């Protein structure tokens, strides 16, 4: 897919996320790897609902911003993830309601914020490690995400008291993963206090084998 096609797709999918309440104001950021090298990324302070191809920032293959719109201040952790996971084609970072609410809970299991109770969570994310809280834009986020991405073969990481970071093989895949995760978090809150049937280890292993 050409740069222009990816720019148009990025704007369209970001608007779809915004229109459905997955992002508000200038929150969240999205990036996509370019076939010729480098990346397109949403601009600093830009609303996901009001992007145009000309408003996107571009990063070259060396990780240096190309003259033009400035990239999101959080692109540093996108770049760290792209370097740690070369198979990733896109990254979506959202402050969506239920995943952000989940990220604000005390005593979350750091190895996996959500115990699997649907097959789609396992198929889309695998599981979801938790990154400790740091202020937005802090370099420690990039550092910890890179370490976690190398240690855990998953597509999602929860930033404590912040939001979610989701990877995909391409932009559409990353957005689909983010949508499934938000729905899973919503279901988890709806089911609080109920007797949940969690997936067994054998069922989880079967789903992971199918995804290979």
Residue, then its C-alpha position, 0 to 999 in steps of 0.5 A: x500500500x502506498x504512503x498516500x493510501x496508508x495516510x487516507x486509511x489512517x485518517x478514516x480509521x482514526x475518525x471511526x474510533x473517535x466517532x464511536x467514543x474510543x478517543x476524545x479531544x486530542x487523546x490517543x495516537x496512532x502510527x503505521x509503518x511505511x513500506x519504503x521505510x519510516x512511519x506515519x503518525x498522528x500529530x501532537x495534540x491532534x484530534x483523531x476525529x479531525x485528521x487529514x493526510x496533510x496533517x500527519x507527521x512523518x518519521x524517516x527510517x532512522x527515527x527522525x521527524x521529517x519537516x512538517x507537522x510534529x509527531x505525537x510526543x508519545x511517538x517515542x514509545x511507538x518507535x521503541x515497540x516497532x524496533x522491538x517487534x519488527x513484525x508489527x505494522x501499526x500501533x494504536x494507543x487509546x484512552x478508551x473508557x473501559x480499558x482506561x478504567x481498568x488501568x486505574x484499578x489497584x493491584x492489577x496482576x502485572x503479567x495479565x490485566x484481564x483473565x481470559x473469559x472469551x476466545x476473542x481476547x486470546x485470539x486478538x491480544x493473547x494476554x495483556x501485561x501492565x506497564x507501571x504508571x509514568x507521566x505521559x511522554x516519559x521515556x520510561x514508558x518506551x523503555x518498559x514497553x520495549x522490554x515487555x514486548x520482547x518478553x511477551x508475545x502479545x499484541x496489547x499492553x496496559x499503561x497503568x492509570x493511562x490507557x492501552x497500547x495495541x499492535x497489529x500486523x497492519x493498521x486495520x488489524x491493530x484497530x480491530x485488536x483495540x476494538x475487541x480489547x475495549x469490548x472485553x474490558x466493557x464485558x469485564x465491568x458488566x460481569x463484576x460480581x457475577x460468577x464468570x466462567x473463565x477459559x481453562x488452560x487447555x482451551x487457551x492453549x488450543x486457541x493459541x495453537x489455532x492462531x499460529 
